[in-house]
Amino acid sequence: MNLTVQTDRTLVREAGKSTRYALLTFTAPDTSRAVARPPLNVSFVIDRSGSMGGSKIQLAREAVIQALRMLRATDRFSVIAYDNEIDVVVPSTHATVEAVRNGTARVKELEARGNTDLSGGWLKGCEQIAQHLDPEMTARCLLLSDGLANAGIQDHDELAQHSKALAERGIRTSCLGIGDDYDERLLAAIATASGGHAYDVEEAVQIPDILTSELGEALEIVAKDVLITVRPGTGMGVTTLNRYPLESKPDGSVVLSIGDLAARQDVALVFRMKFPSGTAKTAIAASFKVSDARSVLTAPETDILWTFADNSANDAQPRNRQVDHAVAVLYAAAARAEALEMNRAGRYQDSGLRLRRTSDKIASYASGDAVLSALVDELRDKDTAELSAPMSSGQMKRSLSASMHLRLMREASGKARRKPSSS
């Protein structure tokens, strides 16, 4: 594995309070044909409330049936259907030929009806997984919904706490929100708290592709519980621009948890480094280390050195445009997410101001760079026009989904960024 860490600028001010950025990149290894993949323990949780009638429930059934055919006999699966009642359609079982055939028949019988006890269906699916937890298995709950939680637990924070607790046991949840009526903030809270993914499904016809893509990613996990450890120099502060949990350790290091990685998945993380004061021409360093639960990711610890210098030298130093691009994209994504919440509250003027402040900041160091200039224009024109006026439900969902995925190193659609297989 080739780990690269680079910074936007290598000089920092003697007087202190400099901010620099470190871009860490690598690609997860490909799966080895000589090594069997970890078995999967998956639960499919399907909303069958009345609003799922017609093509939605039909395509959800087809998607789950396609997904079942991707499993091996060493995998486990369960199927849960929920409205105001919760049914264990298929209890957790190994994916033998007979079990998949029987599961397919049961899924085909599902029909839409009733209200939406989303929490009850989701937690029942996780319960089926938990009955057969194994550290050697990849545990996933895949939740499909097209509506609001109007029965059972409905509080976003409470559901996020449940999701976080389940993640600590190794169960991650990914959510597919279908159409314009589902609660995108609720599904995002469940998914992100567990290290899973939330997808915005605009049209029901997308359900099979997204569900099987998410399952396919889970079936190609090569590194579990991946951690990035940063050891900063004395007096330095470290945060991240990505949307992953960052924990400070007693020894002064900070640890970023990015969850599981699929084969050939590209990783690009940005760290914001704050500097103390120092003596001119002396150096200060930070080290970066990648690790995972199975020691699959092997790369030596990598250091970056910064040198203290006076103001004139700082102002004259060249910039690393690759780092600048990564930083600007993440700042823009964060600005869009904040502007969206202002828009949702009816604060349209504040929403536009938030985007303009970010575009002005990026413009201050763009210096004719084509990528940065295009991003500035997009923030000032397209995004400001959209987010500083009333938005439709669909627009809000697409905006939240795109900004969230960018901050999680994924495609705007939610799929993982992966290099093509060499085979």
Kinemage of the C-alpha trace (Angstrom):
@kinemage 1
@onewidth
@group {chain A} dominant
@subgroup {mainchain}
@vectorlist {calphas} color= white
{ca met a 1} P 0.000 0.000 0.000
{ca asn a 2} L 1.364 3.400 -1.011
{ca leu a 3} L 0.569 5.999 1.656
{ca thr a 4} L 1.105 9.641 0.656
{ca val a 5} L 0.862 12.619 2.993
{ca gln a 6} L 1.451 16.151 1.718
{ca thr a 7} L 0.806 19.677 2.951
{ca asp a 8} L -0.464 22.822 1.281
{ca arg a 9} L 2.537 24.871 2.526
{ca thr a 10} L 5.713 23.931 4.384
{ca leu a 11} L 6.433 27.210 6.228
{ca val a 12} L 4.577 28.447 9.337
{ca arg a 13} L 4.773 31.804 11.091
{ca glu a 14} L 7.157 32.374 13.981
{ca ala a 15} L 4.457 34.300 15.826
{ca gly a 16} L 2.174 31.264 15.809
{ca lys a 17} L -1.496 30.799 14.869
{ca ser a 18} L -0.716 29.444 11.395
{ca thr a 19} L -3.155 26.961 9.883
{ca arg a 20} L -1.922 24.362 7.413
{ca tyr a 21} L -3.585 21.353 5.818
{ca ala a 22} L -2.340 17.796 5.383
{ca leu a 23} L -3.797 15.570 2.650
{ca leu a 24} L -3.492 11.834 3.293
{ca thr a 25} L -4.177 9.486 0.372
{ca phe a 26} L -3.953 5.761 -0.334
{ca thr a 27} L -5.891 3.002 -2.085
{ca ala a 28} L -7.062 -0.123 -0.295
{ca pro a 29} L -5.564 -3.318 -1.719
{ca asp a 30} L -7.411 -5.572 -4.119
{ca thr a 31} L -8.955 -8.793 -2.903
{ca ser a 32} L -6.655 -11.791 -3.087
{ca arg a 33} L -8.031 -14.843 -4.809
{ca ala a 34} L -5.919 -16.936 -2.478
{ca val a 35} L -7.703 -15.621 0.590
{ca ala a 36} L -11.396 -16.212 1.214
{ca arg a 37} L -13.367 -13.040 1.848
{ca pro a 38} L -14.908 -12.590 5.291
{ca pro a 39} L -18.464 -13.954 5.391
{ca leu a 40} L -21.306 -11.445 5.533
{ca asn a 41} L -24.045 -11.211 8.161
{ca val a 42} L -26.709 -8.994 6.581
{ca ser a 43} L -30.289 -8.018 7.316
{ca phe a 44} L -32.586 -6.470 4.694
{ca val a 45} L -35.160 -4.202 6.361
{ca ile a 46} L -37.987 -3.215 3.997
{ca asp a 47} L -40.569 -0.480 4.493
{ca arg a 48} L -43.927 -1.905 3.421
{ca ser a 49} L -46.072 1.030 4.593
{ca gly a 50} L -48.905 2.173 2.337
{ca ser a 51} L -46.794 4.802 0.561
{ca met a 52} L -44.515 2.024 -0.764
{ca gly a 53} L -47.323 0.732 -2.989
{ca gly a 54} L -46.921 0.171 -6.716
{ca ser a 55} L -43.483 0.249 -8.311
{ca lys a 56} L -41.637 1.061 -5.058
{ca ile a 57} L -42.463 -2.183 -3.262
{ca gln a 58} L -42.099 -4.142 -6.500
{ca leu a 59} L -38.591 -2.792 -7.138
{ca ala a 60} L -37.631 -3.213 -3.477
{ca arg a 61} L -38.628 -6.879 -3.709
{ca glu a 62} L -36.625 -7.314 -6.925
{ca ala a 63} L -33.594 -5.591 -5.373
{ca val a 64} L -33.565 -7.836 -2.316
{ca ile a 65} L -33.973 -10.939 -4.477
{ca gln a 66} L -31.019 -9.837 -6.645
{ca ala a 67} L -28.980 -9.229 -3.508
{ca leu a 68} L -29.791 -12.665 -2.098
{ca arg a 69} L -28.375 -14.254 -5.255
{ca met a 70} L -25.022 -12.526 -4.590
{ca leu a 71} L -24.517 -14.361 -1.287
{ca arg a 72} L -22.554 -17.517 -0.603
{ca ala a 73} L -23.536 -20.392 1.663
{ca thr a 74} L -21.089 -19.114 4.310
{ca asp a 75} L -22.977 -15.796 4.512
{ca arg a 76} L -26.016 -15.196 6.712
{ca phe a 77} L -29.105 -13.146 5.836
{ca ser a 78} L -32.434 -12.141 7.315
{ca val a 79} L -35.374 -10.158 5.933
{ca ile a 80} L -37.562 -7.837 8.002
{ca ala a 81} L -40.710 -6.058 6.771
{ca tyr a 82} L -42.277 -3.221 8.711
{ca asp a 83} L -45.244 -0.870 8.704
{ca asn a 84} L -46.984 -0.313 12.036
{ca glu a 85} L -46.229 -3.999 12.653
{ca ile a 86} L -42.845 -5.737 12.454
{ca asp a 87} L -42.530 -9.108 10.704
{ca val a 88} L -39.441 -11.299 10.593
{ca val a 89} L -40.026 -12.511 7.048
{ca val a 90} L -36.874 -14.656 7.067
{ca pro a 91} L -35.029 -15.243 10.367
{ca ser a 92} L -31.235 -15.115 10.153
{ca thr a 93} L -30.008 -18.143 8.240
{ca his a 94} L -27.058 -19.263 6.157
{ca ala a 95} L -27.492 -18.392 2.474
{ca thr a 96} L -27.712 -21.951 1.194
{ca val a 97} L -29.390 -22.602 -2.137
{ca glu a 98} L -32.536 -23.760 -0.359
{ca ala a 99} L -32.575 -20.797 2.055
{ca val a 100} L -32.169 -18.283 -0.797
{ca arg a 101} L -34.966 -20.011 -2.741
{ca asn a 102} L -37.266 -19.937 0.280
{ca gly a 103} L -36.283 -16.345 1.089
{ca thr a 104} L -37.017 -15.279 -2.473
{ca ala a 105} L -40.490 -16.795 -2.266
{ca arg a 106} L -41.225 -14.991 1.019
{ca val a 107} L -39.979 -11.635 -0.300
{ca lys a 108} L -42.192 -11.944 -3.383
{ca glu a 109} L -45.235 -12.076 -1.087
{ca leu a 110} L -44.576 -8.657 0.494
{ca glu a 111} L -47.264 -6.032 -0.093
{ca ala a 112} L -47.522 -2.380 0.990
{ca arg a 113} L -49.826 -1.448 3.894
{ca gly a 114} L -50.095 0.500 7.185
{ca asn a 115} L -47.957 3.187 8.899
{ca thr a 116} L -44.174 3.431 9.430
{ca asp a 117} L -42.509 2.018 12.563
{ca leu a 118} L -39.068 2.597 11.077
{ca ser a 119} L -37.204 2.223 14.368
{ca gly a 120} L -38.932 -1.053 15.181
{ca gly a 121} L -38.124 -2.577 11.788
{ca trp a 122} L -34.529 -1.374 11.837
{ca leu a 123} L -33.822 -2.542 15.390
{ca lys a 124} L -35.426 -5.925 14.673
{ca gly a 125} L -33.088 -6.324 11.686
{ca cys a 126} L -30.090 -5.466 13.872
{ca glu a 127} L -31.350 -7.947 16.473
{ca gln a 128} L -31.289 -10.717 13.871
{ca ile a 129} L -27.680 -9.826 13.064
{ca ala a 130} L -26.714 -9.612 16.745
{ca gln a 131} L -27.928 -13.162 17.420
{ca his a 132} L -25.079 -14.447 15.260
{ca leu a 133} L -22.338 -11.825 15.713
{ca asp a 134} L -18.867 -13.043 14.847
{ca pro a 135} L -15.744 -10.840 14.703
{ca glu a 136} L -14.727 -12.677 11.539
{ca met a 137} L -17.934 -11.639 9.752
{ca thr a 138} L -18.896 -8.309 8.175
{ca ala a 139} L -22.188 -7.195 9.744
{ca arg a 140} L -24.538 -4.927 7.773
{ca cys a 141} L -28.118 -3.783 8.126
{ca leu a 142} L -29.605 -2.393 4.894
{ca leu a 143} L -32.680 -0.249 5.537
{ca leu a 144} L -35.125 0.876 2.831
{ca ser a 145} L -37.730 3.560 3.551
{ca asp a 146} L -39.802 6.074 1.609
{ca gly a 147} L -41.462 7.876 4.507
{ca leu a 148} L -41.363 9.510 7.906
{ca ala a 149} L -41.093 7.551 11.146
{ca asn a 150} L -44.604 8.011 12.538
{ca ala a 151} L -44.611 5.105 14.992
{ca gly a 152} L -42.040 3.772 17.483
{ca ile a 153} L -38.921 5.844 18.265
{ca gln a 154} L -38.946 9.031 16.197
{ca asp a 155} L -36.294 11.238 17.852
{ca his a 156} L -33.223 11.638 15.625
{ca asp a 157} L -30.710 11.867 18.477
{ca glu a 158} L -32.079 8.783 20.217
{ca leu a 159} L -31.913 6.761 17.016
{ca ala a 160} L -28.371 7.999 16.361
{ca gln a 161} L -27.354 6.841 19.852
{ca his a 162} L -28.788 3.392 19.143
{ca ser a 163} L -26.882 3.329 15.845
{ca lys a 164} L -23.615 4.317 17.522
{ca ala a 165} L -24.056 1.619 20.174
{ca leu a 166} L -24.721 -0.980 17.477
{ca ala a 167} L -21.621 0.155 15.567
{ca glu a 168} L -19.552 -0.435 18.695
{ca arg a 169} L -20.721 -4.047 18.491
{ca gly a 170} L -19.697 -4.188 14.821
{ca ile a 171} L -23.109 -3.624 13.179
{ca arg a 172} L -23.177 -0.827 10.588
{ca thr a 173} L -26.348 0.445 8.955
{ca ser a 174} L -26.778 1.866 5.456
{ca cys a 175} L -30.056 3.528 4.474
{ca leu a 176} L -31.856 3.985 1.166
{ca gly a 177} L -34.308 6.893 1.226
{ca ile a 178} L -36.799 6.609 -1.624
{ca gly a 179} L -38.675 9.495 -3.257
{ca asp a 180} L -39.386 12.954 -1.824
{ca asp a 181} L -41.236 12.161 1.404
{ca tyr a 182} L -38.705 10.319 3.588
{ca asp a 183} L -36.898 12.061 6.468
{ca glu a 184} L -33.396 12.524 5.088
{ca arg a 185} L -31.966 13.894 8.333
{ca leu a 186} L -33.213 10.869 10.273
{ca leu a 187} L -31.714 8.367 7.804
{ca ala a 188} L -28.475 10.352 7.664
{ca ala a 189} L -28.288 10.338 11.481
{ca ile a 190} L -28.733 6.556 11.619
{ca ala a 191} L -26.210 5.869 8.849
{ca thr a 192} L -23.430 8.264 9.844
{ca ala a 193} L -23.572 7.359 13.564
{ca ser a 194} L -22.749 3.757 12.647
{ca gly a 195} L -20.220 4.465 9.902
{ca gly a 196} L -22.700 3.390 7.231
{ca his a 197} L -23.998 5.246 4.177
{ca ala a 198} L -27.198 7.094 3.312
{ca tyr a 199} L -28.479 7.111 -0.270
{ca asp a 200} L -31.007 9.450 -1.862
{ca val a 201} L -33.058 7.377 -4.323
{ca glu a 202} L -34.877 9.863 -6.541
{ca glu a 203} L -36.629 7.258 -8.680
{ca ala a 204} L -37.762 3.796 -7.591
{ca val a 205} L -36.016 2.292 -10.619
{ca gln a 206} L -32.666 3.091 -8.934
{ca ile a 207} L -33.370 0.808 -5.949
{ca pro a 208} L -31.861 -2.438 -7.347
{ca asp a 209} L -28.657 -0.770 -8.552
{ca ile a 210} L -27.996 1.085 -5.287
{ca leu a 211} L -28.884 -1.818 -3.011
{ca thr a 212} L -26.789 -4.348 -4.915
{ca ser a 213} L -23.915 -1.832 -5.155
{ca glu a 214} L -23.968 -1.335 -1.373
{ca leu a 215} L -24.091 -5.087 -0.808
{ca gly a 216} L -21.324 -5.627 -3.360
{ca glu a 217} L -19.140 -3.171 -1.472
{ca ala a 218} L -19.799 -5.067 1.783
{ca leu a 219} L -18.912 -8.331 0.034
{ca glu a 220} L -15.512 -6.915 -0.960
{ca ile a 221} L -14.404 -5.552 2.413
{ca val a 222} L -10.637 -5.985 2.697
{ca ala a 223} L -9.873 -3.875 5.781
{ca lys a 224} L -12.074 -3.573 8.868
{ca asp a 225} L -12.126 -0.802 11.473
{ca val a 226} L -9.551 1.388 9.734
{ca leu a 227} L -7.878 4.041 11.899
{ca ile a 228} L -5.671 7.008 11.019
{ca thr a 229} L -3.420 8.003 13.931
{ca val a 230} L -1.875 11.479 13.894
{ca arg a 231} L 0.896 12.355 16.355
{ca pro a 232} L 1.281 16.155 16.297
{ca gly a 233} L 4.288 18.123 17.478
{ca thr a 234} L 4.206 19.928 20.812
{ca gly a 235} L 1.594 22.675 20.867
{ca met a 236} L -0.052 21.648 17.604
{ca gly a 237} L -3.809 21.121 17.243
{ca val a 238} L -5.416 18.655 14.814
{ca thr a 239} L -8.963 18.465 13.423
{ca thr a 240} L -10.374 17.020 10.201
{ca leu a 241} L -12.463 18.422 7.345
{ca asn a 242} L -13.951 15.001 6.609
{ca arg a 243} L -17.059 13.776 8.369
{ca tyr a 244} L -15.539 11.005 10.492
{ca pro a 245} L -15.219 10.719 14.288
{ca leu a 246} L -11.935 12.066 15.676
{ca glu a 247} L -10.805 11.061 19.167
{ca ser a 248} L -8.024 12.597 21.269
{ca lys a 249} L -5.841 10.121 23.169
{ca pro a 250} L -4.053 10.601 26.521
{ca asp a 251} L -0.650 10.421 24.797
{ca gly a 252} L -1.473 13.523 22.716
{ca ser a 253} L -2.253 11.673 19.490
{ca val a 254} L -5.590 11.901 17.684
{ca val a 255} L -7.314 8.964 15.971
{ca leu a 256} L -9.693 9.215 13.019
{ca ser a 257} L -12.001 6.227 12.509
{ca ile a 258} L -13.086 5.679 8.890
{ca gly a 259} L -14.759 2.275 9.262
{ca asp a 260} L -14.335 -0.528 6.714
{ca leu a 261} L -12.755 -0.276 3.277
{ca ala a 262} L -13.690 -2.222 0.167
{ca ala a 263} L -11.178 -3.557 -2.335
{ca arg a 264} L -9.491 -0.802 -4.387
{ca gln a 265} L -11.302 1.959 -2.470
{ca asp a 266} L -9.632 5.362 -2.723
{ca val a 267} L -9.053 7.243 0.523
{ca ala a 268} L -8.439 11.009 0.672
{ca leu a 269} L -8.524 12.690 4.088
{ca val a 270} L -7.767 16.295 4.984
{ca phe a 271} L -6.436 17.318 8.404
{ca arg a 272} L -6.362 20.910 9.635
{ca met a 273} L -3.193 21.645 11.612
{ca lys a 274} L -2.917 24.614 14.012
{ca phe a 275} L 0.586 25.743 15.008
{ca pro a 276} L 2.156 27.350 18.072
{ca ser a 277} L 4.839 30.024 17.905
{ca gly a 278} L 8.446 28.983 17.268
{ca thr a 279} L 11.954 30.045 16.400
{ca ala a 280} L 12.852 30.852 12.799
{ca lys a 281} L 14.461 28.005 10.829
{ca thr a 282} L 13.511 25.365 13.410
{ca ala a 283} L 11.171 22.549 12.427
{ca ile a 284} L 8.024 21.016 13.857
{ca ala a 285} L 6.597 17.695 12.668
{ca ala a 286} L 3.526 15.471 12.735
{ca ser a 287} L 3.406 11.754 11.952
{ca phe a 288} L 0.596 9.829 10.243
{ca lys a 289} L -0.091 6.098 10.588
{ca val a 290} L -2.766 3.862 9.023
{ca ser a 291} L -3.902 0.662 10.757
{ca asp a 292} L -6.806 -1.798 10.684
{ca ala a 293} L -8.180 -4.669 12.731
{ca arg a 294} L -6.510 -7.376 10.604
{ca ser a 295} L -3.222 -5.613 9.739
{ca val a 296} L -4.091 -5.696 6.043
{ca leu a 297} L -3.020 -2.084 5.434
{ca thr a 298} L 0.756 -2.065 5.618
{ca ala a 299} L 2.607 1.217 5.213
{ca pro a 300} L 5.338 2.860 7.280
{ca glu a 301} L 4.480 5.815 9.503
{ca thr a 302} L 4.887 9.017 7.482
{ca asp a 303} L 6.096 12.393 8.784
{ca ile a 304} L 5.531 15.938 7.548
{ca leu a 305} L 7.933 18.716 8.546
{ca trp a 306} L 7.041 22.393 8.740
{ca thr a 307} L 9.609 25.146 9.280
{ca phe a 308} L 9.079 28.366 11.228
{ca ala a 309} L 9.774 31.504 9.193
{ca asp a 310} L 9.042 35.234 9.188
{ca asn a 311} L 5.952 36.789 7.600
{ca ser a 312} L 7.598 37.709 4.302
{ca ala a 313} L 8.862 34.165 3.703
{ca asn a 314} L 5.461 32.754 4.634
{ca asp a 315} L 3.643 35.062 2.253
{ca ala a 316} L 6.014 34.243 -0.634
{ca gln a 317} L 5.978 30.444 -0.359
{ca pro a 318} L 4.415 28.333 -3.151
{ca arg a 319} L 1.182 26.370 -2.637
{ca asn a 320} L 0.489 22.698 -3.285
{ca arg a 321} L -2.543 22.861 -5.573
{ca gln a 322} L -3.518 19.214 -5.102
{ca val a 323} L -3.990 19.884 -1.399
{ca asp a 324} L -5.722 23.211 -2.110
{ca his a 325} L -8.250 21.434 -4.343
{ca ala a 326} L -9.071 18.810 -1.703
{ca val a 327} L -9.413 21.444 1.031
{ca ala a 328} L -11.649 23.703 -1.063
{ca val a 329} L -13.999 20.863 -2.049
{ca leu a 330} L -14.499 19.904 1.596
{ca tyr a 331} L -14.996 23.489 2.766
{ca ala a 332} L -17.541 23.984 -0.015
{ca ala a 333} L -19.383 20.801 0.986
{ca ala a 334} L -19.521 21.916 4.624
{ca ala a 335} L -20.756 25.369 3.581
{ca arg a 336} L -23.526 23.830 1.471
{ca ala a 337} L -24.625 21.637 4.386
{ca glu a 338} L -24.778 24.621 6.771
{ca ala a 339} L -26.519 26.784 4.177
{ca leu a 340} L -29.092 24.023 3.668
{ca glu a 341} L -30.001 24.015 7.364
{ca met a 342} L -30.379 27.822 7.261
{ca asn a 343} L -32.591 27.435 4.199
{ca arg a 344} L -34.662 24.790 5.948
{ca ala a 345} L -35.256 27.286 8.778
{ca gly a 346} L -36.304 30.011 6.312
{ca arg a 347} L -33.076 32.011 6.778
{ca tyr a 348} L -32.525 32.512 3.061
{ca gln a 349} L -30.308 35.585 3.327
{ca asp a 350} L -28.043 33.911 5.885
{ca ser a 351} L -27.798 30.869 3.627
{ca gly a 352} L -26.553 32.974 0.717
{ca leu a 353} L -24.088 34.837 2.957
{ca arg a 354} L -22.642 31.547 4.234
{ca leu a 355} L -21.915 30.406 0.678
{ca arg a 356} L -20.462 33.765 -0.350
{ca arg a 357} L -18.092 33.822 2.621
{ca thr a 358} L -16.721 30.431 1.624
{ca ser a 359} L -16.437 31.373 -2.060
{ca asp a 360} L -14.581 34.576 -1.110
{ca lys a 361} L -12.146 32.594 1.051
{ca ile a 362} L -11.386 30.153 -1.763
{ca ala a 363} L -11.084 33.016 -4.264
{ca ser a 364} L -8.453 34.658 -2.041
{ca tyr a 365} L -5.934 31.925 -2.886
{ca ala a 366} L -7.287 30.674 -6.228
{ca ser a 367} L -4.901 32.895 -8.232
{ca gly a 368} L -6.290 31.845 -11.596
{ca asp a 369} L -6.331 28.111 -10.805
{ca ala a 370} L -9.012 26.618 -13.072
{ca val a 371} L -10.352 24.056 -10.573
{ca leu a 372} L -10.622 26.545 -7.722
{ca ser a 373} L -12.077 29.255 -9.935
{ca ala a 374} L -14.780 26.877 -11.185
{ca leu a 375} L -15.662 25.972 -7.611
{ca val a 376} L -15.887 29.654 -6.660
{ca asp a 377} L -18.228 30.320 -9.595
{ca glu a 378} L -20.410 27.338 -8.658
{ca leu a 379} L -20.745 28.527 -5.047
{ca arg a 380} L -21.463 32.140 -6.049
{ca asp a 381} L -23.896 31.372 -8.848
{ca lys a 382} L -25.609 27.975 -8.887
{ca asp a 383} L -25.450 27.135 -5.163
{ca thr a 384} L -26.307 30.628 -3.922
{ca ala a 385} L -29.289 30.865 -6.276
{ca glu a 386} L -30.596 27.470 -5.156
{ca leu a 387} L -29.938 27.724 -1.409
{ca ser a 388} L -30.985 31.350 -0.816
{ca ala a 389} L -34.568 30.736 -2.010
{ca pro a 390} L -37.290 28.262 -0.970
{ca met a 391} L -36.395 24.703 -1.990
{ca ser a 392} L -38.500 21.661 -2.791
{ca ser a 393} L -38.240 18.544 -0.649
{ca gly a 394} L -36.384 16.766 -3.438
{ca gln a 395} L -33.857 19.585 -3.797
{ca met a 396} L -33.151 19.486 -0.052
{ca lys a 397} L -32.580 15.742 -0.119
{ca arg a 398} L -30.209 15.894 -3.080
{ca ser a 399} L -28.249 18.799 -1.581
{ca leu a 400} L -27.804 17.099 1.802
{ca ser a 401} L -26.890 13.781 0.214
{ca ala a 402} L -24.264 15.237 -2.127
{ca ser a 403} L -22.515 17.324 0.551
{ca met a 404} L -22.508 14.427 3.017
{ca his a 405} L -21.027 11.978 0.515
{ca leu a 406} L -18.255 14.370 -0.514
{ca arg a 407} L -17.182 14.714 3.117
{ca leu a 408} L -17.100 10.899 3.386
{ca met a 409} L -14.842 10.473 0.313
{ca arg a 410} L -17.634 8.992 -1.793
{ca glu a 411} L -19.175 9.779 -5.165
{ca ala a 412} L -22.068 12.245 -5.177
{ca ser a 413} L -24.380 9.233 -5.712
{ca gly a 414} L -23.085 7.678 -2.491
{ca lys a 415} L -21.061 4.881 -4.068
{ca ala a 416} L -17.471 4.327 -2.924
{ca arg a 417} L -14.682 5.742 -5.062
{ca arg a 418} L -12.888 2.636 -6.266
{ca lys a 419} L -10.212 1.959 -8.818
{ca pro a 420} L -11.167 -0.566 -11.542
{ca ser a 421} L -10.099 -4.148 -10.948
{ca ser a 422} L -6.875 -5.144 -12.701
{ca ser a 423} L -8.372 -8.498 -13.663
